[in-house]
Amino acid sequence: MNERVLAIDYGERRIGLAVSNPEIDFVSGLPTLDRKTLREPPARAIARIVAEREVDRVVLGIPFTMAGEEGPQAREARAFREELLVALTVPVDEWDERLSTEAAKTTLRATGHSELDMKGKLDQLAAVLMLEGYLKRARADAGDA
């Protein structure tokens, strides 16, 4: 996939972000957006990041329940997707991210981070893991074509 992709781990308090660099096949986390201190609507802040980073596609994590159903958090994320579709000129894909936060917690714990230390890193790492999974699937699908 030769597109620059921005992943969004949308949460009630924080929004984790990660971006791909297709030239070197690398994913990096971006600073997490704290919704309490954000001075503009989240969709507008993300539109600015999309423009600055020259993003071609956005991937929004949808936190389905473990049964694969759409609960309140998934409905909220989907409502945010509608805001993004208005604010952005690039496609916005959905990605099932129900386990990305738990995987991020496990990784951070394994590397010695405390619960307090995790707060700023957790959403960012969840977005990184989500984007890596999305890109891996996109490469596999391209190979199948």
C-alpha positions, 0 to 999 in steps of 0.5 A, a space after each residue: 500500500 503506497 498511501 499514507 494512512 492515519 489511524 485513530 483510536 477514538 476514546 471518550 477521554 483521549 484520541 490515539 493517533 498513528 501514521 504510516 510512512 509508505 516510503 520506508 514501510 514504517 508506522 509511528 505514533 503521533 501525540 495523543 489528543 486529550 479531548 478535555 484540553 483540545 481547543 477545537 472539535 476533534 474532527 477539525 483537529 484531525 483534518 488539520 493533521 491529515 492536511 499537514 501530514 499529507 494523509 491519503 486515507 484514515 482508519 478509524 477503530 470501531 470498538 465492537 464488543 467481544 461478541 462482535 456486536 455494536 455497543 455504545 462505544 462503537 456507536 459513538 465511534 461511528 457517529 464520529 466517523 460521520 463527523 470525519 466524513 464531513 471534515 475530510 476529503 480522504 476516505 475513512 475506513 473502519 477497523 475492528 479494534 476491540 483488542 488493540 487497547 488490551 494488546 497495548 496494555 500488555 505490551 506496555 506492562 511487559 516493558 515496565 510501564 506503570 499504570 500511571 505512566 501508561 495513560 499518555 502512551 496507551 492510546 497512541 500504542 493502540 493506534 499504532 497496533 491497529 494501523 499495523 494490523 490494517 496495513 498487514 491486511 491491506 498487503 495480504 489483500 493486494 497479494 490475493 488480487 
